[in-house]
Amino acid sequence: MDKVCQFLGERNISIQEVGFATGYDDIIRFYRAFKKYTKMTSKEYRMKYFPIG
């Protein structure tokens, strides 16, 4: 999951692409696993730790 968090810092990669790039072939499983691990959605995580501007 650390790799996922690093990828989320790359704003030019969509959240779906992050899931596929880190080995999840089912995007729903990716969303659920991420939320279970971080207690927030991948979008919330990206906005909190990697804000635009």
C-alpha distance matrix in Angstrom:
0.0 3.8 5.3 5.0 6.4 8.8 9.9 10.7 13.1 15.0 17.4 19.1 16.3 16.3 13.4 14.5 14.5 10.9 10.2 12.8 11.9 8.5 10.6 11.1 14.9 15.4 14.3 15.3 12.9 10.0 11.6 12.1 8.8 7.4 10.7 10.8 7.8 9.1 12.7 13.1 13.0 11.2 14.7 15.4 12.4 13.7 17.2 16.7 15.0 16.3 19.7 22.2 25.1
3.8 0.0 3.8 5.4 5.1 6.4 8.8 10.0 11.3 13.5 16.4 18.3 16.1 16.8 14.5 16.3 15.6 11.8 12.3 14.7 13.0 10.1 12.9 14.1 17.8 18.6 17.3 18.5 16.5 13.3 14.6 15.5 12.4 10.3 13.3 13.6 10.2 10.5 14.3 14.5 14.7 12.5 15.6 15.9 12.4 13.2 16.7 15.9 13.4 14.6 18.3 20.8 23.3
5.3 3.8 0.0 3.8 5.4 5.1 6.2 8.7 10.2 11.4 14.6 15.8 13.4 14.6 12.8 14.2 12.8 9.2 10.2 12.0 9.6 7.2 10.5 12.3 15.8 17.2 16.0 17.9 16.2 12.8 14.6 16.2 13.4 11.4 14.8 15.7 12.7 13.1 16.7 16.3 15.6 12.8 15.6 16.8 13.5 13.3 17.0 17.0 14.5 14.7 18.4 20.3 22.8
5.0 5.4 3.8 0.0 3.8 5.4 5.1 6.2 9.0 10.2 12.7 14.1 11.3 11.7 9.4 10.9 10.3 6.5 7.3 10.0 8.6 6.5 9.8 10.4 13.9 14.6 12.9 14.7 13.4 9.7 11.1 13.1 10.8 8.5 11.8 13.4 11.0 11.0 14.3 13.4 12.2 9.2 12.1 13.6 10.7 10.6 14.4 14.8 12.9 13.1 16.5 18.4 21.3
6.4 5.1 5.4 3.8 0.0 3.8 5.5 5.1 6.9 9.4 11.7 14.1 12.1 12.7 10.5 13.0 12.7 9.1 10.5 13.4 12.0 10.2 13.6 14.0 17.4 17.8 15.5 16.9 15.9 12.2 12.5 14.5 12.4 9.2 11.8 13.5 10.8 9.6 13.0 11.9 11.4 8.5 11.0 11.7 8.2 8.2 11.8 11.7 9.4 10.1 13.6 16.0 18.7
8.8 6.4 5.1 5.4 3.8 0.0 3.8 5.4 5.4 7.4 10.6 12.6 11.2 12.8 11.7 14.2 12.9 9.4 11.8 14.0 11.7 10.6 14.3 15.5 18.7 19.7 17.6 19.6 18.7 14.9 15.7 17.9 15.7 12.8 15.5 17.3 14.4 13.3 16.8 15.5 14.8 11.6 13.4 14.4 11.0 9.9 13.3 13.4 10.4 10.1 13.8 15.6 17.9
9.9 8.8 6.2 5.1 5.5 3.8 0.0 3.8 5.2 5.4 8.4 9.7 7.6 9.3 8.7 10.9 9.3 6.1 9.2 11.1 8.8 8.7 12.4 13.5 16.3 17.3 15.1 17.6 17.1 13.4 14.2 17.0 15.4 12.6 15.6 17.7 15.5 14.6 17.7 15.9 14.3 10.7 12.2 14.2 11.4 9.6 13.1 14.3 11.9 10.7 14.0 15.1 17.7
10.7 10.0 8.7 6.2 5.1 5.4 3.8 0.0 3.8 5.3 6.8 9.2 7.5 8.2 6.9 10.2 9.7 6.9 9.6 12.3 11.1 11.0 14.4 14.5 17.2 17.5 14.6 16.5 16.6 12.9 12.7 15.6 14.6 11.4 13.6 16.3 14.4 12.8 15.4 13.1 11.4 7.7 8.6 10.5 8.0 5.8 9.4 10.9 9.1 7.9 10.8 12.3 15.3
13.1 11.3 10.2 9.0 6.9 5.4 5.2 3.8 0.0 3.8 5.9 8.9 8.7 10.4 10.2 13.5 12.6 10.1 13.2 15.5 13.7 13.8 17.5 18.0 20.7 21.2 18.4 20.3 20.4 16.6 16.4 19.2 18.0 14.6 16.6 19.2 17.0 14.9 17.6 15.3 14.1 10.7 10.9 12.1 9.4 6.7 9.4 10.5 7.8 5.7 9.0 10.3 12.7
15.0 13.5 11.4 10.2 9.4 7.4 5.4 5.3 3.8 0.0 3.8 5.5 5.8 8.5 9.6 12.5 10.8 9.2 12.8 14.4 12.4 13.5 17.0 17.7 20.0 20.8 18.1 20.6 21.0 17.3 17.4 20.6 19.7 16.6 18.8 21.6 19.6 17.9 20.5 18.0 16.2 12.5 12.4 14.4 12.4 9.2 11.7 13.6 11.3 8.5 11.0 11.0 13.3
17.4 16.4 14.6 12.7 11.7 10.6 8.4 6.8 5.9 3.8 0.0 3.8 5.4 7.2 9.0 12.1 11.1 10.4 13.9 15.5 14.3 15.7 19.0 19.1 20.9 21.3 18.2 20.5 21.5 18.0 17.5 20.9 20.7 17.5 19.2 22.4 20.9 18.9 20.9 17.9 15.7 12.3 11.1 13.4 12.2 8.6 10.2 12.9 11.6 8.2 9.4 8.5 11.2
19.1 18.3 15.8 14.1 14.1 12.6 9.7 9.2 8.9 5.5 3.8 0.0 3.8 6.6 9.6 11.7 9.9 10.4 13.9 14.7 13.4 15.7 18.6 18.9 20.2 20.9 18.2 21.0 22.2 18.8 18.8 22.4 22.2 19.4 21.5 24.6 23.3 21.7 23.8 20.8 18.2 14.7 13.6 16.5 15.5 12.0 13.7 16.6 15.3 12.0 13.1 11.6 13.8
16.3 16.1 13.4 11.3 12.1 11.2 7.6 7.5 8.7 5.8 5.4 3.8 0.0 3.8 6.6 8.2 6.2 6.7 10.2 10.9 9.8 12.1 14.9 15.1 16.4 17.2 14.6 17.5 18.6 15.2 15.6 19.2 18.9 16.5 18.8 21.8 20.6 19.5 21.7 18.9 16.1 12.5 12.2 15.4 14.3 11.3 13.8 16.6 15.4 12.8 14.4 13.8 16.5
16.3 16.8 14.6 11.7 12.7 12.8 9.3 8.2 10.4 8.5 7.2 6.6 3.8 0.0 3.8 5.4 5.1 6.3 8.8 10.0 10.4 12.4 14.7 13.9 14.9 14.9 11.9 14.6 16.2 13.1 12.9 16.7 17.1 14.8 16.7 19.9 19.4 18.3 19.9 16.9 13.7 10.5 9.9 13.5 13.2 10.6 12.9 16.0 15.6 13.4 14.6 14.2 17.5
13.4 14.5 12.8 9.4 10.5 11.7 8.7 6.9 10.2 9.6 9.0 9.6 6.6 3.8 0.0 3.8 5.4 5.0 6.4 8.9 9.8 10.8 12.9 11.6 13.1 12.6 9.3 11.5 12.9 9.7 9.3 13.0 13.4 11.1 13.0 16.2 15.8 14.9 16.4 13.6 10.3 7.1 7.5 11.1 10.7 9.0 11.7 14.4 14.2 12.9 14.5 15.1 18.6
14.5 16.3 14.2 10.9 13.0 14.2 10.9 10.2 13.5 12.5 12.1 11.7 8.2 5.4 3.8 0.0 3.8 5.4 5.1 6.4 8.6 10.1 11.2 9.4 10.0 9.6 6.6 9.6 11.2 8.6 9.1 12.7 13.3 12.0 14.2 17.0 17.1 16.9 18.3 15.8 12.4 9.7 10.5 14.2 14.0 12.7 15.4 18.0 17.9 16.7 18.3 18.6 22.1
14.5 15.6 12.8 10.3 12.7 12.9 9.3 9.7 12.6 10.8 11.1 9.9 6.2 5.1 5.4 3.8 0.0 3.8 5.4 5.1 5.9 8.5 10.1 9.6 10.3 11.3 9.1 12.6 13.5 10.7 12.0 15.5 15.3 13.9 16.6 19.2 18.6 18.6 20.6 18.3 15.1 11.9 12.9 16.4 15.6 13.7 16.7 19.3 18.5 16.8 18.7 18.8 22.0
10.9 11.8 9.2 6.5 9.1 9.4 6.1 6.9 10.1 9.2 10.4 10.4 6.7 6.3 5.0 5.4 3.8 0.0 3.8 5.5 5.1 6.1 8.8 8.8 10.8 11.8 9.6 12.6 12.7 9.2 10.6 13.9 13.0 11.2 14.2 16.6 15.5 15.4 17.8 15.8 13.2 9.7 11.5 14.5 13.0 11.5 15.0 16.9 15.7 14.6 17.1 17.8 21.0
10.2 12.3 10.2 7.3 10.5 11.8 9.2 9.6 13.2 12.8 13.9 13.9 10.2 8.8 6.4 5.1 5.4 3.8 0.0 3.8 5.5 5.4 6.6 5.3 7.6 8.2 6.3 9.3 9.1 5.8 8.1 11.0 10.2 9.4 12.5 14.5 14.0 14.7 16.8 15.2 12.5 9.8 12.2 15.1 13.9 13.4 16.8 18.5 17.7 17.2 19.6 20.7 24.1
12.8 14.7 12.0 10.0 13.4 14.0 11.1 12.3 15.5 14.4 15.5 14.7 10.9 10.0 8.9 6.4 5.1 5.5 3.8 0.0 3.8 5.4 5.4 5.0 5.8 7.9 7.4 11.0 10.7 8.5 11.2 13.9 13.1 12.9 16.1 17.8 17.3 18.3 20.4 19.0 16.2 13.5 15.5 18.7 17.5 16.6 20.0 21.9 21.0 20.1 22.5 23.1 26.4
11.9 13.0 9.6 8.6 12.0 11.7 8.8 11.1 13.7 12.4 14.3 13.4 9.8 10.4 9.8 8.6 5.9 5.1 5.5 3.8 0.0 3.8 5.6 7.4 9.0 11.5 10.9 14.3 13.7 10.9 13.6 16.2 14.8 14.0 17.5 19.1 17.8 18.6 21.3 19.9 17.5 14.3 16.4 19.3 17.5 16.3 19.9 21.6 20.0 18.9 21.7 22.3 25.2
8.5 10.1 7.2 6.5 10.2 10.6 8.7 11.0 13.8 13.5 15.7 15.7 12.1 12.4 10.8 10.1 8.5 6.1 5.4 5.4 3.8 0.0 3.8 6.0 9.0 11.2 10.8 13.6 12.0 9.2 12.2 14.2 12.1 11.5 15.3 16.3 14.7 16.0 18.9 18.1 16.2 13.4 16.2 18.6 16.4 15.9 19.7 20.8 19.1 18.7 21.8 23.0 26.0
10.6 12.9 10.5 9.8 13.6 14.3 12.4 14.4 17.5 17.0 19.0 18.6 14.9 14.7 12.9 11.2 10.1 8.8 6.6 5.4 5.6 3.8 0.0 3.8 6.2 9.0 10.0 12.7 10.7 8.9 12.6 14.1 12.1 12.7 16.3 16.9 15.9 17.8 20.4 19.9 17.8 15.5 18.4 20.9 19.1 19.0 22.6 23.8 22.4 22.2 25.1 26.3 29.5
11.1 14.1 12.3 10.4 14.0 15.5 13.5 14.5 18.0 17.7 19.1 18.9 15.1 13.9 11.6 9.4 9.6 8.8 5.3 5.0 7.4 6.0 3.8 0.0 3.8 5.5 6.5 9.0 7.2 5.9 9.6 11.1 9.8 10.9 14.0 14.8 14.7 16.6 18.6 17.9 15.6 13.8 16.7 19.2 18.0 18.2 21.6 22.9 22.1 22.1 24.7 25.9 29.3
14.9 17.8 15.8 13.9 17.4 18.7 16.3 17.2 20.7 20.0 20.9 20.2 16.4 14.9 13.1 10.0 10.3 10.8 7.6 5.8 9.0 9.0 6.2 3.8 0.0 3.8 6.3 9.1 8.2 8.2 11.4 12.9 12.5 13.9 16.7 17.6 18.0 19.9 21.4 20.6 17.9 16.2 18.7 21.6 20.8 20.7 23.9 25.7 25.1 24.8 27.1 28.0 31.4
15.4 18.6 17.2 14.6 17.8 19.7 17.3 17.5 21.2 20.8 21.3 20.9 17.2 14.9 12.6 9.6 11.3 11.8 8.2 7.9 11.5 11.2 9.0 5.5 3.8 0.0 3.8 5.5 5.4 6.5 9.0 10.3 10.8 12.5 14.6 15.7 16.7 18.5 19.5 18.6 15.8 14.8 17.1 19.9 19.7 20.0 22.8 24.6 24.6 24.5 26.5 27.5 31.1
14.3 17.3 16.0 12.9 15.5 17.6 15.1 14.6 18.4 18.1 18.2 18.2 14.6 11.9 9.3 6.6 9.1 9.6 6.3 7.4 10.9 10.8 10.0 6.5 6.3 3.8 0.0 3.8 5.4 4.9 6.3 8.7 9.8 10.5 12.3 14.2 15.3 16.4 17.2 15.7 12.6 11.5 13.4 16.3 16.4 16.6 19.3 21.2 21.5 21.2 23.0 24.0 27.7
15.3 18.5 17.9 14.7 16.9 19.6 17.6 16.5 20.3 20.6 20.5 21.0 17.5 14.6 11.5 9.6 12.6 12.6 9.3 11.0 14.3 13.6 12.7 9.0 9.1 5.5 3.8 0.0 3.8 5.3 5.1 6.2 8.5 9.9 10.7 12.3 14.2 15.5 15.5 14.4 11.6 11.6 13.7 16.0 16.5 17.4 19.7 21.4 22.1 22.4 23.9 25.3 29.1
12.9 16.5 16.2 13.4 15.9 18.7 17.1 16.6 20.4 21.0 21.5 22.2 18.6 16.2 12.9 11.2 13.5 12.7 9.1 10.7 13.7 12.0 10.7 7.2 8.2 5.4 5.4 3.8 0.0 3.8 5.5 5.2 6.0 8.4 9.9 10.5 12.1 14.2 14.7 14.4 12.3 12.2 15.1 17.0 16.8 18.1 20.8 21.9 22.2 22.9 24.9 26.6 30.3
10.0 13.3 12.8 9.7 12.2 14.9 13.4 12.9 16.6 17.3 18.0 18.8 15.2 13.1 9.7 8.6 10.7 9.2 5.8 8.5 10.9 9.2 8.9 5.9 8.2 6.5 4.9 5.3 3.8 0.0 3.8 5.5 5.2 6.0 8.5 9.9 10.5 12.0 13.3 12.5 10.2 9.2 12.3 14.4 13.8 14.7 17.7 18.9 18.8 19.3 21.6 23.3 26.9
11.6 14.6 14.6 11.1 12.5 15.7 14.2 12.7 16.4 17.4 17.5 18.8 15.6 12.9 9.3 9.1 12.0 10.6 8.1 11.2 13.6 12.2 12.6 9.6 11.4 9.0 6.3 5.1 5.5 3.8 0.0 3.8 5.6 5.2 6.2 8.6 10.0 10.6 11.0 9.6 6.9 7.0 9.7 11.5 11.6 13.0 15.4 16.6 17.3 18.0 19.7 21.6 25.3
12.1 15.5 16.2 13.1 14.5 17.9 17.0 15.6 19.2 20.6 20.9 22.4 19.2 16.7 13.0 12.7 15.5 13.9 11.0 13.9 16.2 14.2 14.1 11.1 12.9 10.3 8.7 6.2 5.2 5.5 3.8 0.0 3.8 5.5 5.2 6.1 8.6 10.1 9.8 9.7 8.3 9.6 12.5 13.4 13.5 15.6 17.9 18.4 19.2 20.5 22.3 24.5 28.2
8.8 12.4 13.4 10.8 12.4 15.7 15.4 14.6 18.0 19.7 20.7 22.2 18.9 17.1 13.4 13.3 15.3 13.0 10.2 13.1 14.8 12.1 12.1 9.8 12.5 10.8 9.8 8.5 6.0 5.2 5.6 3.8 0.0 3.8 5.5 5.1 6.1 8.7 9.7 10.3 9.6 10.0 13.5 14.3 13.3 15.5 18.2 18.4 18.5 20.0 22.3 24.7 28.2
7.4 10.3 11.4 8.5 9.2 12.8 12.6 11.4 14.6 16.6 17.5 19.4 16.5 14.8 11.1 12.0 13.9 11.2 9.4 12.9 14.0 11.5 12.7 10.9 13.9 12.5 10.5 9.9 8.4 6.0 5.2 5.5 3.8 0.0 3.8 5.4 5.1 6.0 7.8 7.6 6.8 6.6 10.3 10.9 9.6 11.8 14.6 14.7 14.7 16.2 18.6 21.1 24.5
10.7 13.3 14.8 11.8 11.8 15.5 15.6 13.6 16.6 18.8 19.2 21.5 18.8 16.7 13.0 14.2 16.6 14.2 12.5 16.1 17.5 15.3 16.3 14.0 16.7 14.6 12.3 10.7 9.9 8.5 6.2 5.2 5.5 3.8 0.0 3.8 5.4 5.3 4.9 4.9 5.1 7.1 10.1 9.7 9.4 12.3 14.3 14.0 14.9 16.9 18.7 21.4 24.9
10.8 13.6 15.7 13.4 13.5 17.3 17.7 16.3 19.2 21.6 22.4 24.6 21.8 19.9 16.2 17.0 19.2 16.6 14.5 17.8 19.1 16.3 16.9 14.8 17.6 15.7 14.2 12.3 10.5 9.9 8.6 6.1 5.1 5.4 3.8 0.0 3.8 5.8 5.5 7.7 8.8 10.6 13.8 13.2 12.4 15.5 17.6 16.9 17.5 19.8 21.8 24.8 28.1
7.8 10.2 12.7 11.0 10.8 14.4 15.5 14.4 17.0 19.6 20.9 23.3 20.6 19.4 15.8 17.1 18.6 15.5 14.0 17.3 17.8 14.7 15.9 14.7 18.0 16.7 15.3 14.2 12.1 10.5 10.0 8.6 6.1 5.1 5.4 3.8 0.0 3.8 6.0 8.2 9.7 10.4 13.8 13.1 11.3 14.3 16.7 15.6 15.4 17.9 20.4 23.5 26.6
9.1 10.5 13.1 11.0 9.6 13.3 14.6 12.8 14.9 17.9 18.9 21.7 19.5 18.3 14.9 16.9 18.6 15.4 14.7 18.3 18.6 16.0 17.8 16.6 19.9 18.5 16.4 15.5 14.2 12.0 10.6 10.1 8.7 6.0 5.3 5.8 3.8 0.0 3.8 5.3 7.6 8.5 11.4 10.0 8.0 11.4 13.4 12.0 12.1 14.8 17.1 20.4 23.4
12.7 14.3 16.7 14.3 13.0 16.8 17.7 15.4 17.6 20.5 20.9 23.8 21.7 19.9 16.4 18.3 20.6 17.8 16.8 20.4 21.3 18.9 20.4 18.6 21.4 19.5 17.2 15.5 14.7 13.3 11.0 9.8 9.7 7.8 4.9 5.5 6.0 3.8 0.0 3.8 7.1 9.5 11.8 9.7 9.2 12.9 14.1 12.6 13.8 16.6 18.2 21.5 24.6
13.1 14.5 16.3 13.4 11.9 15.5 15.9 13.1 15.3 18.0 17.9 20.8 18.9 16.9 13.6 15.8 18.3 15.8 15.2 19.0 19.9 18.1 19.9 17.9 20.6 18.6 15.7 14.4 14.4 12.5 9.6 9.7 10.3 7.6 4.9 7.7 8.2 5.3 3.8 0.0 3.8 6.5 8.1 6.0 6.3 9.8 10.7 10.0 11.7 14.0 15.2 18.2 21.5
13.0 14.7 15.6 12.2 11.4 14.8 14.3 11.4 14.1 16.2 15.7 18.2 16.1 13.7 10.3 12.4 15.1 13.2 12.5 16.2 17.5 16.2 17.8 15.6 17.9 15.8 12.6 11.6 12.3 10.2 6.9 8.3 9.6 6.8 5.1 8.8 9.7 7.6 7.1 3.8 0.0 3.8 5.3 5.1 6.2 8.6 9.9 10.5 12.2 13.5 14.6 17.1 20.7
11.2 12.5 12.8 9.2 8.5 11.6 10.7 7.7 10.7 12.5 12.3 14.7 12.5 10.5 7.1 9.7 11.9 9.7 9.8 13.5 14.3 13.4 15.5 13.8 16.2 14.8 11.5 11.6 12.2 9.2 7.0 9.6 10.0 6.6 7.1 10.6 10.4 8.5 9.5 6.5 3.8 0.0 3.8 5.5 5.0 6.1 8.6 9.9 10.6 11.2 12.8 15.0 18.6
14.7 15.6 15.6 12.1 11.0 13.4 12.2 8.6 10.9 12.4 11.1 13.6 12.2 9.9 7.5 10.5 12.9 11.5 12.2 15.5 16.4 16.2 18.4 16.7 18.7 17.1 13.4 13.7 15.1 12.3 9.7 12.5 13.5 10.3 10.1 13.8 13.8 11.4 11.8 8.1 5.3 3.8 0.0 3.8 5.4 5.1 6.2 8.6 10.1 10.1 10.6 12.4 16.1
15.4 15.9 16.8 13.6 11.7 14.4 14.2 10.5 12.1 14.4 13.4 16.5 15.4 13.5 11.1 14.2 16.4 14.5 15.1 18.7 19.3 18.6 20.9 19.2 21.6 19.9 16.3 16.0 17.0 14.4 11.5 13.4 14.3 10.9 9.7 13.2 13.1 10.0 9.7 6.0 5.1 5.5 3.8 0.0 3.8 5.5 5.2 6.1 8.6 9.7 10.0 12.6 16.0
12.4 12.4 13.5 10.7 8.2 11.0 11.4 8.0 9.4 12.4 12.2 15.5 14.3 13.2 10.7 14.0 15.6 13.0 13.9 17.5 17.5 16.4 19.1 18.0 20.8 19.7 16.4 16.5 16.8 13.8 11.6 13.5 13.3 9.6 9.4 12.4 11.3 8.0 9.2 6.3 6.2 5.0 5.4 3.8 0.0 3.8 5.5 5.2 6.0 7.8 9.4 12.5 15.7
13.7 13.2 13.3 10.6 8.2 9.9 9.6 5.8 6.7 9.2 8.6 12.0 11.3 10.6 9.0 12.7 13.7 11.5 13.4 16.6 16.3 15.9 19.0 18.2 20.7 20.0 16.6 17.4 18.1 14.7 13.0 15.6 15.5 11.8 12.3 15.5 14.3 11.4 12.9 9.8 8.6 6.1 5.1 5.5 3.8 0.0 3.8 5.5 5.5 5.2 6.9 9.4 12.8
17.2 16.7 17.0 14.4 11.8 13.3 13.1 9.4 9.4 11.7 10.2 13.7 13.8 12.9 11.7 15.4 16.7 15.0 16.8 20.0 19.9 19.7 22.6 21.6 23.9 22.8 19.3 19.7 20.8 17.7 15.4 17.9 18.2 14.6 14.3 17.6 16.7 13.4 14.1 10.7 9.9 8.6 6.2 5.2 5.5 3.8 0.0 3.8 5.8 5.5 4.9 7.5 10.9
16.7 15.9 17.0 14.8 11.7 13.4 14.3 10.9 10.5 13.6 12.9 16.6 16.6 16.0 14.4 18.0 19.3 16.9 18.5 21.9 21.6 20.8 23.8 22.9 25.7 24.6 21.2 21.4 21.9 18.9 16.6 18.4 18.4 14.7 14.0 16.9 15.6 12.0 12.6 10.0 10.5 9.9 8.6 6.1 5.2 5.5 3.8 0.0 3.8 5.9 6.1 9.7 12.2
15.0 13.4 14.5 12.9 9.4 10.4 11.9 9.1 7.8 11.3 11.6 15.3 15.4 15.6 14.2 17.9 18.5 15.7 17.7 21.0 20.0 19.1 22.4 22.1 25.1 24.6 21.5 22.1 22.2 18.8 17.3 19.2 18.5 14.7 14.9 17.5 15.4 12.1 13.8 11.7 12.2 10.6 10.1 8.6 6.0 5.5 5.8 3.8 0.0 3.8 6.1 9.7 11.9
16.3 14.6 14.7 13.1 10.1 10.1 10.7 7.9 5.7 8.5 8.2 12.0 12.8 13.4 12.9 16.7 16.8 14.6 17.2 20.1 18.9 18.7 22.2 22.1 24.8 24.5 21.2 22.4 22.9 19.3 18.0 20.5 20.0 16.2 16.9 19.8 17.9 14.8 16.6 14.0 13.5 11.2 10.1 9.7 7.8 5.2 5.5 5.9 3.8 0.0 3.8 6.6 9.0
19.7 18.3 18.4 16.5 13.6 13.8 14.0 10.8 9.0 11.0 9.4 13.1 14.4 14.6 14.5 18.3 18.7 17.1 19.6 22.5 21.7 21.8 25.1 24.7 27.1 26.5 23.0 23.9 24.9 21.6 19.7 22.3 22.3 18.6 18.7 21.8 20.4 17.1 18.2 15.2 14.6 12.8 10.6 10.0 9.4 6.9 4.9 6.1 6.1 3.8 0.0 3.8 6.4
22.2 20.8 20.3 18.4 16.0 15.6 15.1 12.3 10.3 11.0 8.5 11.6 13.8 14.2 15.1 18.6 18.8 17.8 20.7 23.1 22.3 23.0 26.3 25.9 28.0 27.5 24.0 25.3 26.6 23.3 21.6 24.5 24.7 21.1 21.4 24.8 23.5 20.4 21.5 18.2 17.1 15.0 12.4 12.6 12.5 9.4 7.5 9.7 9.7 6.6 3.8 0.0 3.8
25.1 23.3 22.8 21.3 18.7 17.9 17.7 15.3 12.7 13.3 11.2 13.8 16.5 17.5 18.6 22.1 22.0 21.0 24.1 26.4 25.2 26.0 29.5 29.3 31.4 31.1 27.7 29.1 30.3 26.9 25.3 28.2 28.2 24.5 24.9 28.1 26.6 23.4 24.6 21.5 20.7 18.6 16.1 16.0 15.7 12.8 10.9 12.2 11.9 9.0 6.4 3.8 0.0
